[in-house]
Amino acid sequence: MYVDQDVDVTQEQDRIEDLLQQGQVASEALVVTKLTKYFSTLCAVDRLTLGVHKKECFGLLGINGAGKTTTFRMLTGDLMLTDGNAYIGEYSLRQDLKSFQEHIGYCPQFDALIDKLTGREMLYLFARLRGIPETQIGHTVQEIIEMIDLQHHAEKRTDKYSGGNRRKLSLALALIGNPAVVFLDEPTSGIDPIARRKIWTALETIRASSGMAVVLTTHSMEECEALCSRLAIMVNGQFRCLGGIQYLKSKFGQGSTLIVKLERDKALDNNVVSNLQEFVQKEFPGSVLKDIHQGMLHYHITDNSIPLSHIFSIMEDARQKLHLEDYLVSDTTLEQIFLTFAKSQRITAESNFV
């Protein structure tokens, strides 16, 4: 079922339509227009239109079943399109598939590695497929091995790799050769936090130096905030919002979060807890108590008009009177915005179409 679109999604469609009419699709790294996929009667991807800027990292968010992986499979030529098209430079996904594929890298959601080869041999293989000159392959492979933190495992066969190292190698295979556009489907799932940070740094370095555009899906809001300059939240195969992270927070923000922690010796005093609750309700009418546990109270302040500075000022003035050990005030998180849109995702038997 088609829903009313957000104005930013509509404006992006109009912008891409103008680029197509003027023959200027090459001004973007990737142009997607009215991309659609039906599985029988199920519309998994519904008329997606998008332009990804050069050197941009664009995030695609959505719960399982939203259509993210199906979108990637179409854009990599792995799945036939029901309707629509995509362009990289002068090459069309429908008319110039092989040339289109020459300009993309792809890290799939499920690793596709040759188990009998070592990590280094896999990278050498893909470097040759990418057309990197033989004299440069050794240096290029070693550089990317260090970037993604595979130094200690490069000589092991891939069937001996842990899940995290398999993800690292899949990411390296997508990046080698500096393709114009790289599609990364949950690239850091299963990777430890230290290695994840190194990969984020590597992606930023490669993107800035080579001009590569990155399109990624992830379930990590932290990853989105670290890498993405723009993102879209996808629900039932459609974009429900699109824009920069701070812009989306400002536009769809639903108030503020207040977390207060009572002093240890007052945490179980019912009178102190009651006084605190009365104070919050008086100062911030309409606030919702989301959780209370051992002297820790979590409030959602629903009034968008109250600035964070005002909340800080009120809580600081009342700190001693309310017996507060500490408190935290924050604006709406990206995760809260994501959950708001995700609630409208349909639940179907075809949940494997992700």
C-alpha positions in Angstrom: 0.0 0.0 0.0 1.4 3.4 -1.0 1.5 6.0 1.8 1.8 9.8 1.7 5.4 10.7 1.1 7.5 13.0 3.2 8.3 16.2 1.3 12.1 15.4 1.3 11.4 12.1 -0.5 9.3 13.9 -3.1 11.9 16.6 -3.6 14.6 14.0 -4.2 12.3 12.4 -6.8 11.8 15.7 -8.5 15.6 16.4 -8.5 16.4 13.1 -10.1 13.6 13.6 -12.7 15.2 16.9 -13.6 18.7 15.3 -13.9 17.2 12.6 -16.2 15.5 15.2 -18.4 18.6 17.3 -18.7 20.9 14.3 -19.4 23.0 15.1 -16.3 22.9 11.8 -14.5 26.7 11.6 -14.6 26.9 14.5 -12.2 26.0 12.0 -9.5 27.9 8.9 -8.5 24.7 6.8 -8.6 21.2 7.6 -9.9 18.3 5.3 -9.1 14.9 5.9 -10.6 11.6 4.2 -9.8 13.3 1.0 -8.8 10.6 -1.7 -8.2 10.5 -5.4 -7.4 7.5 -7.7 -7.1 7.7 -11.2 -5.8 4.4 -12.6 -7.0 1.9 -10.2 -5.4 4.3 -8.8 -2.8 5.9 -5.5 -3.6 9.3 -5.8 -1.9 10.7 -2.5 -3.4 8.3 0.2 -4.3 9.4 2.9 -6.8 12.6 4.0 -5.1 14.3 7.1 -6.5 17.6 8.4 -5.2 20.8 10.2 -6.2 24.0 9.4 -4.4 26.6 12.2 -4.5 30.2 11.6 -5.4 32.3 10.9 -2.3 29.1 10.5 -0.3 28.3 7.7 2.2 24.6 7.1 2.1 22.9 5.0 4.7 19.9 2.7 4.1 18.0 1.9 7.3 15.1 -0.5 7.8 14.1 -3.5 9.8 14.3 -7.0 8.3 11.8 -7.2 5.5 11.9 -3.6 4.6 13.5 -4.3 1.2 17.2 -3.2 1.7 18.9 -6.4 0.5 16.5 -6.8 -2.4 17.4 -3.2 -3.5 21.1 -4.1 -3.4 20.6 -7.4 -5.3 18.9 -5.4 -8.1 21.5 -2.7 -8.2 24.3 -5.3 -8.4 22.6 -7.2 -11.2 21.9 -10.3 -9.1 18.1 -9.9 -9.3 15.9 -8.8 -12.3 14.1 -5.5 -12.0 10.4 -5.4 -12.2 10.5 -1.7 -13.2 12.8 1.3 -13.0 16.5 1.8 -13.8 19.8 2.9 -12.3 22.8 4.8 -13.7 26.5 5.1 -12.9 27.9 7.7 -15.2 26.8 7.0 -18.7 26.0 3.3 -18.0 22.5 2.0 -17.4 21.7 -1.0 -15.2 19.2 -2.3 -17.8 21.1 -1.6 -21.0 24.8 -1.8 -20.0 24.8 -4.3 -17.2 28.4 -5.5 -17.6 29.8 -2.0 -17.8 27.6 -1.0 -14.9 29.0 -3.9 -12.8 32.6 -2.9 -13.7 32.1 0.3 -11.7 30.7 -1.2 -8.5 31.9 -3.2 -5.5 29.6 -5.3 -3.4 29.9 -6.7 0.1 26.9 -9.1 0.4 25.1 -9.8 3.6 26.2 -13.4 3.5 29.9 -14.0 2.8 30.8 -15.5 -0.6 34.4 -16.6 -0.3 36.4 -19.4 -1.9 37.2 -21.7 1.1 40.4 -23.2 -0.4 42.1 -19.9 -0.9 43.9 -17.7 1.7 42.8 -14.2 2.4 45.7 -12.8 0.4 45.1 -15.1 -2.5 41.4 -14.0 -2.6 42.6 -10.4 -2.7 45.1 -11.1 -5.5 42.4 -12.8 -7.5 40.0 -9.9 -7.2 42.8 -7.3 -7.9 43.5 -9.1 -11.2 39.7 -9.2 -12.0 39.6 -5.5 -11.3 42.4 -4.8 -13.8 45.0 -3.5 -11.3 48.4 -3.6 -13.0 50.5 -6.6 -11.9 53.3 -4.4 -10.6 50.9 -2.7 -8.2 48.9 -5.7 -6.9 51.3 -6.6 -4.1 51.3 -3.1 -2.7 47.6 -2.6 -3.1 46.7 -5.9 -1.4 49.0 -5.3 1.5 47.7 -1.8 2.0 44.1 -3.0 2.2 45.0 -5.9 4.5 46.4 -3.4 7.0 43.5 -1.1 6.6 40.9 -3.7 7.6 43.1 -5.3 10.2 43.7 -8.7 8.6 47.5 -8.8 9.0 47.5 -11.9 11.3 45.1 -13.9 9.2 46.0 -13.1 5.6 47.9 -16.4 5.0 45.1 -18.6 6.5 42.6 -20.4 4.3 39.3 -18.6 4.5 37.5 -21.8 5.7 39.4 -21.3 8.9 38.3 -17.7 9.4 36.0 -16.6 12.2 32.8 -14.9 11.2 34.3 -11.5 11.9 37.3 -12.1 9.8 35.1 -13.4 6.9 33.2 -10.1 7.1 36.5 -8.1 7.0 37.7 -10.0 3.9 34.3 -9.6 2.1 34.6 -5.8 2.8 38.2 -5.8 1.4 37.0 -7.6 -1.8 34.4 -4.9 -2.3 36.8 -2.1 -1.9 39.8 -3.3 -3.9 40.3 -1.5 -7.1 38.5 1.7 -6.0 35.2 1.2 -7.8 33.0 4.3 -8.3 30.2 3.0 -6.1 30.4 0.4 -3.3 27.4 -1.4 -1.8 27.9 -2.6 1.7 25.2 -4.8 3.2 25.7 -4.8 7.0 29.5 -4.7 6.5 30.6 -4.8 10.2 28.1 -7.3 11.6 29.9 -9.7 13.9 33.1 -7.6 14.0 34.6 -6.6 17.3 34.5 -2.9 18.3 38.2 -2.2 17.9 38.2 -3.6 14.4 35.0 -1.9 13.5 36.5 1.5 14.3 39.5 0.7 12.1 37.2 -0.2 9.3 35.2 3.0 9.7 38.5 4.9 9.5 39.6 3.0 6.4 36.3 3.6 4.7 36.5 7.4 5.4 40.1 7.4 4.1 39.4 5.5 0.9 36.2 7.5 0.2 38.0 10.9 0.7 41.1 10.0 -1.4 39.5 8.1 -4.3 36.1 9.8 -4.7 34.3 6.6 -4.1 30.6 6.7 -3.1 29.4 4.3 -0.5 25.9 3.0 0.0 25.5 0.9 3.1 22.8 -0.9 5.1 23.3 -1.4 8.8 21.4 -2.0 12.1 23.9 0.1 14.0 22.8 3.6 14.6 26.4 4.4 15.8 27.8 3.2 12.4 25.3 5.5 10.6 26.3 8.5 12.7 30.0 7.8 12.2 29.9 7.3 8.4 26.8 8.6 6.7 26.3 12.2 5.5 22.7 11.3 4.4 20.4 8.4 5.1 16.9 7.1 4.3 14.6 5.0 6.4 12.9 2.3 4.4 9.6 0.8 5.3 7.6 -1.6 3.2 9.8 -1.0 0.2 9.5 2.8 0.3 11.5 5.7 1.6 9.7 7.3 4.5 12.3 10.0 5.2 15.5 11.1 3.7 18.2 13.7 4.7 21.2 14.4 6.9 21.2 12.9 10.4 21.0 16.2 12.3 18.3 17.4 9.9 16.2 14.3 10.5 16.7 14.6 14.3 15.4 18.2 14.1 12.5 17.4 11.8 11.2 14.2 13.4 12.5 14.7 17.0 10.0 13.9 19.6 11.2 15.9 22.6 14.1 15.1 24.9 15.3 12.4 27.2 15.9 13.0 30.8 17.6 10.3 33.0 18.1 11.1 36.7 20.0 9.0 39.3 19.2 9.5 43.0 21.9 9.4 45.7 22.6 5.9 46.8 21.2 6.3 50.3 18.0 7.9 48.9 17.4 5.5 46.0 14.9 3.3 47.9 13.2 6.2 49.8 9.6 6.3 48.5 9.2 9.9 49.6 12.3 11.1 47.7 11.2 9.2 44.6 7.7 10.7 44.8 9.0 14.2 45.3 11.2 13.8 42.2 8.3 12.5 40.1 6.1 15.4 41.2 8.9 17.9 40.4 9.4 16.6 36.9 5.6 16.6 36.1 5.3 20.1 37.4 8.3 21.5 35.5 7.8 19.5 32.3 4.1 18.8 31.9 3.2 15.8 29.8 6.5 14.0 30.5 6.3 10.2 30.4 8.1 8.0 32.9 9.6 5.2 30.7 11.5 3.3 33.3 12.3 3.3 37.0 14.8 1.0 38.6 16.8 1.3 41.9 16.8 5.0 42.0 17.3 5.5 38.2 14.4 7.2 36.5 14.1 7.6 32.7 11.7 10.3 31.4 10.6 11.2 27.9 9.9 15.0 27.7 7.4 15.3 24.9 7.4 19.1 24.6 9.6 19.9 21.6 9.6 23.6 22.5 11.7 23.2 25.7 15.4 23.8 24.8 18.0 21.5 26.3 19.6 24.4 28.1 16.4 25.1 30.0 16.2 21.5 31.1 19.8 21.6 32.3 19.2 24.8 34.2 16.2 23.5 36.0 17.8 20.2 37.0 21.0 21.8 38.1 19.2 24.3 40.4 17.2 21.4 41.9 20.0 18.9 42.2 20.6 19.1 46.0 16.9 19.6 46.9 16.0 16.4 44.9 19.0 14.4 46.2 20.4 13.8 42.7 23.7 12.0 42.3 23.7 12.6 38.5 21.4 13.4 35.6 21.6 13.2 31.8 19.7 15.3 29.2 19.8 14.5 25.5 17.8 15.2 22.4 16.0 12.6 20.2 18.3 9.8 19.1 18.5 8.4 15.6 17.3 5.1 17.0 14.1 6.6 18.4 13.3 8.1 14.9 14.1 4.8 13.3 11.7 2.9 15.7 9.0 5.4 15.1 9.0 4.7 11.4 9.7 0.9 11.8 6.4 0.4 13.7 4.5 0.7 10.4 6.5 -2.2 8.7 4.1 -4.9 7.6 4.7 -8.5 9.0 4.5 -11.0 6.2 5.3 -14.6 5.6 7.8 -13.4 3.0 10.2 -12.0 5.7 13.1 -13.5 3.8 12.9 -10.6 1.3 15.0 -8.2 3.3 
